[in-house]
Amino acid sequence: MLDKLPKMVAKWKPILGEEFDLGIGLNTGTARVGNTGTIRKFKYGPLGTTVNLASRVQGATKHFKARLIITGQTKAAIEDSFATGDSARSGWSTSRRKSSSRTGPGRPTGLGGASARLR
């Protein structure tokens, strides 16, 4: 998705009148999926703390000017098959790094933007 973003921006910029960007937040864990609501108004979708954390991490991509941020749980799950970067390589400042990028369950870890690739 990140590799195709420049081509998509070039295609849609004349239509939208401005450029756009993409932020992805990933978290790994158990989630419930199903219907919520009433007979008149219901919604099918994912639920739970795993999904909530992924949503919050995705929201943090704008603040940190990163296209992709993963949690420590996701990093632990993919460490051997995906090249990940630390907070210094992703451009986070030292003051933010101390409070925001410590690895561990539920804590965000930068991937170095769109440069991460499968090995």
C-alpha positions as CSV (number, residue, x, y, z in Angstrom):
1,M,0.0,0.0,0.0
2,L,2.8,2.4,0.9
3,D,4.7,1.6,-2.3
4,K,1.6,2.5,-4.4
5,L,0.9,5.7,-2.5
6,P,2.9,8.1,-4.7
7,K,1.1,6.9,-7.9
8,M,-2.3,7.2,-6.1
9,V,-1.5,10.8,-5.0
10,A,-0.4,11.7,-8.6
11,K,-3.7,10.3,-9.9
12,W,-6.0,11.9,-7.4
13,K,-4.3,15.3,-6.8
14,P,-5.9,16.9,-9.9
15,I,-9.3,15.6,-8.8
16,L,-9.1,16.5,-5.1
17,G,-7.1,19.7,-5.6
18,E,-4.6,18.7,-3.0
19,E,-2.2,15.9,-1.9
20,F,-3.1,13.3,0.7
21,D,-1.1,10.9,2.8
22,L,-1.6,7.7,4.6
23,G,-1.1,6.6,8.2
24,I,-1.2,2.9,9.3
25,G,-1.2,1.7,12.9
26,L,-0.7,-2.1,13.6
27,N,-1.3,-4.0,16.8
28,T,-1.3,-7.8,17.3
29,G,-3.7,-9.6,19.6
30,T,-7.1,-11.1,20.1
31,A,-10.1,-9.2,18.9
32,R,-13.9,-9.9,18.8
33,V,-15.7,-9.5,15.5
34,G,-19.4,-9.3,15.2
35,N,-22.6,-7.3,15.2
36,T,-23.4,-4.6,17.7
37,G,-26.4,-2.5,18.2
38,T,-30.1,-3.1,17.8
39,I,-32.3,-4.6,15.0
40,R,-33.0,-1.1,13.7
41,K,-29.4,0.1,13.7
42,F,-26.5,-2.3,13.9
43,K,-22.9,-2.4,12.9
44,Y,-20.6,-5.3,12.0
45,G,-17.0,-4.8,12.9
46,P,-14.0,-5.5,15.2
47,L,-14.2,-4.9,18.9
48,G,-11.8,-5.0,21.9
49,T,-8.6,-3.5,23.3
50,T,-6.5,-4.8,20.5
51,V,-8.5,-2.9,17.9
52,N,-8.7,0.2,20.1
53,L,-5.0,0.3,20.5
54,A,-4.4,-0.1,16.8
55,S,-6.7,2.8,16.2
56,R,-4.9,5.0,18.7
57,V,-1.5,4.0,17.2
58,Q,-2.8,4.9,13.7
59,G,-3.9,8.3,15.1
60,A,-0.3,8.8,16.4
61,T,1.1,8.5,12.9
62,K,0.1,12.1,12.1
63,H,1.7,13.4,15.3
64,F,5.0,11.6,14.7
65,K,4.8,12.2,10.9
66,A,5.2,8.5,10.3
67,R,3.4,6.5,7.7
68,L,3.5,3.2,9.7
69,I,3.8,2.6,13.4
70,I,3.6,-0.8,15.1
71,T,3.2,-1.8,18.7
72,G,5.7,-3.9,20.7
73,Q,3.3,-6.9,20.4
74,T,3.4,-6.7,16.6
75,K,7.2,-6.2,16.6
76,A,7.7,-9.3,18.7
77,A,5.4,-11.3,16.4
78,I,7.2,-10.3,13.2
79,E,10.8,-9.7,14.3
80,D,12.4,-12.5,12.4
81,S,10.6,-11.9,9.1
82,F,10.4,-8.1,8.8
83,A,13.0,-5.4,9.0
84,T,12.0,-2.9,11.7
85,G,13.7,0.3,12.7
86,D,14.1,2.0,16.1
87,S,12.9,5.4,17.1
88,A,16.1,7.1,16.1
89,R,15.9,5.8,12.5
90,S,12.3,6.9,12.2
91,G,13.2,10.5,13.1
92,W,11.5,10.7,16.5
93,S,13.1,13.3,18.9
94,T,15.0,12.1,22.0
95,S,12.4,13.7,24.3
96,R,9.6,11.8,22.6
97,R,11.6,8.6,22.5
98,K,11.9,8.4,26.3
99,S,8.2,8.5,26.8
100,S,6.7,7.2,23.6
101,S,8.8,4.6,21.9
102,R,9.8,2.1,24.5
103,T,9.2,-1.4,23.2
104,G,6.9,-3.8,25.1
105,P,3.3,-4.9,25.0
106,G,1.1,-2.1,23.7
107,R,3.9,0.5,23.3
108,P,4.5,1.9,19.8
109,T,7.6,1.2,17.8
110,G,8.6,3.0,14.6
111,L,9.2,1.1,11.4
112,G,11.3,3.8,9.7
113,G,8.4,4.9,7.5
114,A,7.8,3.3,4.1
115,S,11.4,1.9,3.8
116,A,10.7,-1.3,5.7
117,R,10.6,-4.4,3.5
118,L,10.1,-8.1,3.9
119,R,13.4,-9.9,4.0
